[in-house]
Amino acid sequence: MALHQPELDRSVIAHLKGLVMDATRSAHSGHPGGAFSSCDFAALLWMEYLCYATSHPKWPSRDRFVLSAGHESMLLYSLLHMAGMLPMDEIKRFRQLGSLTPGHPESHLTAGVEATTGPLGQGVAMAVGMAVAALQEQARHSLKEMGIMQRLPKVWVLAGDGDLQEDVALGACQLAGHWALHNLILYYDKNDIQISGSVDRVSSLDFKAHFESMHWEVLEVDGHDHAQLRSAMDHALEEGRTKPLMIIGQSIMAKGAATMEGLAKTHGEPLPVEEIAATKQALGLNPQASFTVAEELYPYFNRILNTFNSQAEASLFDNTLQAAQGARLGFNDWPTYTNQQMLATRVAFGQALEQMGRTVPGLTGGSADLEPSNNTGAFAKTVGEFTANHRRGRNLAFGVREFPMAAILNGIALYSPDAKAFGATFLTFSDYMRNAIRMSAIQKIPVLHVFTHDSIFLGEDGPTHQSIEHVMSLRLIPDLWVMRPADARETQACLRIWASQTHQPVVLALTRQNVPTLECTDTDVQTLDEKVSRGAYLAWHIPSDSSGLAPLYGYASGSEVHILIQAAQAIHASEQAGKRREILVFSLPCWECLELQDEAYYASIMGPDHALRVSVEAGVTTGWSKFTGRHGLNIGVDCFGYSAPGPDLAEHFGLTATQVKERILHWMNPEA
């Protein structure tokens, strides 16, 4: 360890605080108080303990630093600037349109930002996922075999009081202790202040006792005492540790502010101009200067930086990894199905997942205590369970922790492009996970969120468990692909499409009930994948024998595709020869993929302006007018369900093929 100089340490910290003050004041918004209270720890960590590479920000063996307290973003940006990874011009553009310094850190935007944070608690959970991924990767293969230096990366996470009030963080931390993630270090900047005032208004939790009960090791330090901080971080690097480590740093909000130390007002507002000047004076900075750093501080800050500058080694790793990924995506030995074979799409998912477990080493994930229902049990047996004593296991038993599960999966996916992370539960519980699903989309990471029991057809569990609005609600999230396959073969295609890309999160909505395997999916894999990847395709078609009748265009997704096809066939059979209209039924497995198609393809799905249009989906009809237009017919479920067998519910809600046929015929000929 290189020698440190206390005077230069204090100067670095003063200049970091100067940048925080200047940027938040210039933007007229931001959170300086927490950045001040965390600054001692963060500066020492980045100068002396964090292993990273400025010239190769994605070096796989780097440590990860997750700022879970994402509102302290200017602290992270200031550290990145000192490390030479972010120019001063970007510091000056804090929170401005198009800058690399947005209000909260964004991983896909700014080099050196490991996770997009801001929604409190999720950074902690993503860090748990990163620690899992690091241990799995180390156990799975040795990078030394590829000629690359290997080390087990540490995952450092900086959290505040608000983070640890969110249950998503505490749920993830339960798992971290249970899994003995000894490479995870959580620094809790305990300044006891939040936006609305003192933390003791809302919490009296003994964090040391609580985390120790969750099988964490806990150290308590003065968050501004450098000797105590270094001692704690030295301990974090000791060999032989077997538990995740929590360092509780008792700190002072806005530490170093001239007159506003300890005030809640500093949490979410820039310091006043007069306070900034007085604070700079007290810190030994020039009160008249803004956005300045003494030149001698840069080499001091970076004096022990691990500069991974060998581009040859970097290229070797990248090329080797890409070649390995290409070899792993051969989808061999998947089950095949015969036309009209009855099978729930959740079962088809489980069968394919089991085979993927054998051929995709980076595939990891699990179920939120619903393995039998989600059909992930065969995968679990194939790959083994990840535990404190079995790091090669790739099945993650999340327990009843849907929100932590989704956030942990985000961390796994962020850790490595080699990771393929999935999690499963019932569709109705997607509401518990929604913000983490949204974070998958914001960060452009290919997490697979699997939801079974996707409609009223799950039956007797009743309205609390029957999804009504959930599929449509998930379709509202930008940059998220919501896939609802019609049968077993479409399910396989959705999985292949997800696994073959590296940036797109996917929701997979699956049936509990059996559905027939359709003739329209009876084709070669490449052709089927092409059709499904376009989001919509023609599933059944009968031409007209009369030129004077408007064609009927029908749209459905998931388990309702076969119902609409059967209804359309019955309509055709009921019409008189010479007066039969053209009928087209389309399967729409993914609306978002359809939106990516060219105008000609989209027009082929929509048909002519005078077409009659019908949609069928066992959920809310809101949104289907996108395809059916103002005067179309939308058949669905616009109320909560009931507790009853699935067939009885289908009859009650008018979702049998016969009822759909009669509804369409009456709509087309109301006076008949």
Buried (B, 14 or more C-beta within 10 A) or exposed (E): EEEBEEEBBBBBBBBBBBBBBBBBBBBEEBBBBBBBBBBBBBBBBBBBBBBBBBBBBEBBBBBBBBBBBBBBBBBBBBBBBBBBBBEEEBBBBBBEEEBBBBBBBBBEEBEBBBBBBBBBBBBBBBBBBBBBBBBBBBBBBEBEEBEBEBBBBBBBBBBBBBBBBBEBBBBBBBBBBBBBBBBBBBBBBBBBBBEEEBBEEEEEEEBBEBBBEBBBBBBBBBBBBBEBBBBBBEBBEEEEBEBBBBBBBBBBBBBBBBEBBBBBBBBBBBBEEEBBBBBBEBBEBEBEEBBBBBEEBBEBBBBEBBEBEBEEBBEBBBEBBEEBBEEBEEBEEBBEBEEEBEBBBBBBBBBBBBBBBEBBBBBBBBBBBBBEBBBBBBBBEBBBBBBBEEBBBBBBBBBEBBBBBBBBBBBBBBBBBBBBBBBBBBBBBBBBBBBBBBBBBBBBBBBBBBBBBBBBBBBEBBEEBBBBBBBBBBBEBEBBBBBBBBBBBBBBBBBBBBBBEBEBBBBBBBBBBBBBBBEBBEEEEEEBBBBBBBBBBEBBEBEBBEEEBBBBBBBBBBBBBBBBBBBBBBBBEEBEEEEBBBBBBBBBBBBBBBEEBEEEBBEBBBBEEEBBBBBBBBBBBEBBBBBBBEEBBBBBBEEEBBBBEBEEBBBBBBBBBEBBBBBBBEBBEEEE
